[in-house]
Amino acid sequence: MFTSRSIMFALLSFLASANACVKCPAKFNVEHDDVATYVSERTIPQYPGGPVILCSYYSAKLYGGDLVHCAYYTSNSQFGGGFDSCPTRATVTDHC
């Protein structure tokens, strides 16, 4: 009976994490008292280290008003690459 409870717990834990969703931070502070604001996101399945969500931000002062990008791993919401001032973690919500 203990084994079936353990299997059931593992299955429920997996299903709960499968419903979790990585979301881009709405904005973050960058150099020179500037704030980068969220523009868009897309998932990139083939990325070194695993799939990521690529978050794009607009910054009026950086690079002449160009977009900056932050990549976050979908498995753990950790920063995976991009602009140096990106937050180290993305937001994780219960449902997409």
Backbone bond lengths (Angstrom), bond angles and torsions (degrees), N, CA, C in turn:
res aa  C-N    CA-C-N  psi(-1)  N-CA   C-N-CA  omega(-1)  CA-C   N-CA-C  phi
1 M - - - 1.458 - - 1.520 111.14 -
2 F 1.331 117.26 -36.40 1.469 120.80 179.12 1.529 111.15 -60.64
3 T 1.322 116.71 -38.92 1.461 121.09 -178.81 1.521 110.74 -64.86
4 S 1.304 118.60 -43.44 1.463 120.51 -179.77 1.527 111.41 -66.51
5 R 1.336 118.16 -33.48 1.469 120.74 175.13 1.525 110.51 -65.86
6 S 1.323 116.58 -41.62 1.463 120.34 179.07 1.522 111.39 -64.00
7 I 1.313 115.62 -41.48 1.470 119.72 178.39 1.522 110.01 -64.71
8 M 1.318 117.12 -42.91 1.463 121.40 179.69 1.527 110.69 -62.88
9 F 1.345 117.45 -42.33 1.460 121.34 178.15 1.522 110.92 -63.00
10 A 1.332 116.92 -44.03 1.470 121.03 179.29 1.520 110.55 -62.60
11 L 1.318 117.35 -41.89 1.462 121.20 179.27 1.520 111.34 -64.68
12 L 1.321 117.71 -44.94 1.465 120.71 178.72 1.522 111.53 -65.24
13 S 1.323 117.35 -37.44 1.465 120.67 177.08 1.517 110.87 -63.57
14 F 1.328 116.51 -41.81 1.459 120.51 178.23 1.519 110.95 -63.87
15 L 1.309 116.66 -45.13 1.468 119.87 -179.46 1.524 111.71 -64.89
16 A 1.309 117.02 -36.82 1.467 120.07 178.17 1.519 110.38 -65.61
17 S 1.328 117.49 -40.87 1.461 119.32 179.59 1.519 111.75 -73.21
18 A 1.327 117.80 -26.51 1.458 120.53 178.60 1.521 110.93 -67.93
19 N 1.326 118.30 -26.58 1.455 121.87 179.08 1.525 112.50 -85.39
20 A 1.329 117.46 -11.33 1.458 120.45 179.37 1.516 109.13 -69.35
21 C 1.313 115.53 149.56 1.453 121.06 -174.16 1.530 110.14 -135.29
22 V 1.323 116.97 130.95 1.456 121.98 177.16 1.526 108.50 -86.41
23 K 1.317 116.69 126.87 1.470 122.96 -179.74 1.521 109.89 -119.74
24 C 1.311 115.65 143.77 1.465 120.81 178.33 1.525 110.29 -67.90
25 P 1.345 117.26 140.72 1.467 119.31 172.29 1.533 109.64 -60.13
26 A 1.313 118.05 145.10 1.468 122.27 -176.56 1.525 112.32 -66.81
27 K 1.315 117.16 -37.56 1.466 121.76 178.19 1.509 109.16 -164.61
28 F 1.326 115.56 165.47 1.458 120.20 176.13 1.520 109.56 -154.60
29 N 1.318 115.31 157.23 1.463 121.19 179.97 1.523 109.90 -80.19
30 V 1.327 114.15 139.21 1.462 120.46 177.00 1.520 108.84 -124.61
31 E 1.282 117.58 -170.03 1.456 122.57 -177.35 1.532 112.23 -61.25
32 H 1.315 116.02 155.05 1.469 123.98 172.21 1.533 112.63 60.04
33 D 1.322 117.05 39.81 1.465 122.47 177.33 1.517 113.32 56.17
34 D 1.292 117.37 33.96 1.453 123.19 179.05 1.531 108.29 -102.47
35 V 1.315 116.51 153.14 1.460 121.67 177.58 1.525 108.44 -120.56
36 A 1.318 116.28 128.75 1.465 121.14 174.96 1.522 107.92 -90.48
37 T 1.318 117.62 128.53 1.463 121.96 -178.63 1.525 110.42 -110.56
38 Y 1.318 115.76 144.00 1.461 124.39 -176.43 1.529 111.44 -59.96
39 V 1.334 115.99 135.77 1.461 122.01 177.27 1.527 110.36 -117.66
40 S 1.333 117.24 -54.11 1.465 120.10 -176.54 1.522 110.42 -159.62
41 E 1.333 114.87 172.37 1.461 120.99 177.29 1.515 109.21 -147.87
42 R 1.324 114.85 154.71 1.460 120.61 173.24 1.514 108.56 -153.26
43 T 1.321 116.08 152.44 1.452 121.46 -179.67 1.525 109.30 -91.84
44 I 1.315 115.76 135.49 1.459 121.72 175.74 1.527 107.03 -117.11
45 P 1.355 117.26 105.16 1.459 119.53 -175.62 1.528 114.15 -71.34
46 Q 1.333 118.76 -34.60 1.456 121.56 -179.75 1.525 108.97 -100.78
47 Y 1.320 115.48 93.31 1.465 122.57 -179.83 1.513 106.86 -137.00
48 P 1.340 118.98 141.74 1.474 119.51 179.55 1.530 111.80 -55.44
49 G 1.292 117.03 122.15 1.455 121.51 -179.96 1.515 113.85 96.91
50 G 1.316 118.35 -6.77 1.459 121.51 178.21 1.514 112.55 126.89
51 P 1.332 117.46 172.25 1.463 121.32 -177.97 1.530 111.98 -62.97
52 V 1.321 116.20 145.30 1.455 121.99 178.50 1.517 110.31 -131.14
53 I 1.327 114.55 161.16 1.447 121.47 167.40 1.530 105.18 -104.75
54 L 1.334 116.36 126.04 1.456 121.86 -178.49 1.519 108.22 -98.21
55 C 1.314 116.51 117.03 1.460 122.95 -177.98 1.528 109.03 -101.15
56 S 1.305 117.13 130.42 1.467 122.03 178.56 1.516 109.02 -109.01
57 Y 1.335 115.21 139.14 1.462 122.36 -176.88 1.521 110.09 -131.96
58 Y 1.322 115.49 148.07 1.461 121.69 175.05 1.516 108.67 -100.56
59 S 1.318 114.72 133.46 1.452 120.99 176.80 1.521 108.11 -132.51
60 A 1.332 116.90 117.63 1.461 121.52 -175.49 1.521 112.53 -65.27
61 K 1.318 118.23 -33.87 1.465 121.10 -174.42 1.523 113.42 -93.72
62 L 1.311 117.40 -31.15 1.461 119.60 -177.80 1.519 111.23 -77.95
63 Y 1.290 115.71 134.12 1.464 121.92 174.14 1.525 112.91 51.97
64 G 1.328 116.95 34.43 1.460 120.51 176.81 1.514 114.02 66.86
65 G 1.302 117.83 33.60 1.468 121.11 178.19 1.509 113.79 84.66
66 D 1.315 116.99 23.78 1.454 121.47 -179.37 1.531 110.32 -86.35
67 L 1.326 116.33 173.30 1.461 121.42 176.87 1.523 110.60 -84.02
68 V 1.323 115.73 146.20 1.459 122.04 170.09 1.526 107.22 -117.67
69 H 1.336 116.79 154.83 1.460 120.76 -173.55 1.524 111.11 -128.14
70 C 1.334 114.51 146.56 1.461 122.78 176.06 1.532 107.39 -132.49
71 A 1.315 117.51 132.75 1.464 121.82 177.68 1.525 109.34 -109.85
72 Y 1.338 115.96 134.79 1.466 121.96 179.03 1.521 109.21 -128.11
73 Y 1.341 115.97 133.84 1.457 120.12 178.55 1.524 110.06 -67.00
74 T 1.333 115.84 133.67 1.461 119.97 -179.61 1.529 111.87 -72.26
75 S 1.322 117.47 -19.70 1.463 120.23 -178.42 1.523 113.18 -76.90
76 N 1.357 117.53 -30.59 1.469 118.56 -174.96 1.534 114.17 -142.55
77 S 1.316 118.57 4.67 1.473 126.17 177.80 1.533 113.79 64.72
78 Q 1.329 118.53 13.85 1.463 122.91 179.22 1.530 110.37 -79.08
79 F 1.323 116.45 149.51 1.459 122.96 176.82 1.518 109.60 -61.32
80 G 1.321 116.58 130.81 1.452 120.68 -177.73 1.516 114.15 -115.58
81 G 1.328 117.42 -5.78 1.453 120.29 179.17 1.512 111.49 150.42
82 G 1.311 115.11 165.01 1.456 120.51 178.89 1.514 111.40 124.53
83 F 1.314 115.78 -150.75 1.454 123.47 -176.49 1.534 110.57 -63.12
84 D 1.330 116.63 140.91 1.466 121.83 -174.67 1.526 114.68 -60.01
85 S 1.322 118.39 -33.64 1.464 121.17 -176.26 1.528 114.08 -87.57
86 C 1.322 118.12 5.87 1.469 120.82 178.92 1.527 109.89 -60.27
87 P 1.330 117.55 146.48 1.470 119.67 173.78 1.533 110.58 -58.89
88 T 1.312 117.67 151.13 1.463 121.27 -177.38 1.524 113.29 -75.44
89 R 1.318 117.49 -17.48 1.472 121.98 178.76 1.513 110.10 -138.53
90 A 1.314 115.38 149.02 1.461 121.54 172.04 1.523 108.45 -93.17
91 T 1.295 116.20 170.19 1.464 122.37 178.34 1.524 109.62 -81.51
92 V 1.325 117.76 138.44 1.456 122.03 175.92 1.518 107.87 -113.88
93 T 1.331 116.39 125.32 1.460 121.49 177.93 1.526 109.41 -111.64
94 D 1.309 115.95 163.66 1.471 120.72 -178.66 1.530 112.00 -69.03
95 H 1.319 117.04 -37.31 1.470 120.71 -177.25 1.514 109.87 -135.78
96 C 1.304 115.74 152.25 1.477 120.79 179.22 1.517 111.30 -78.12
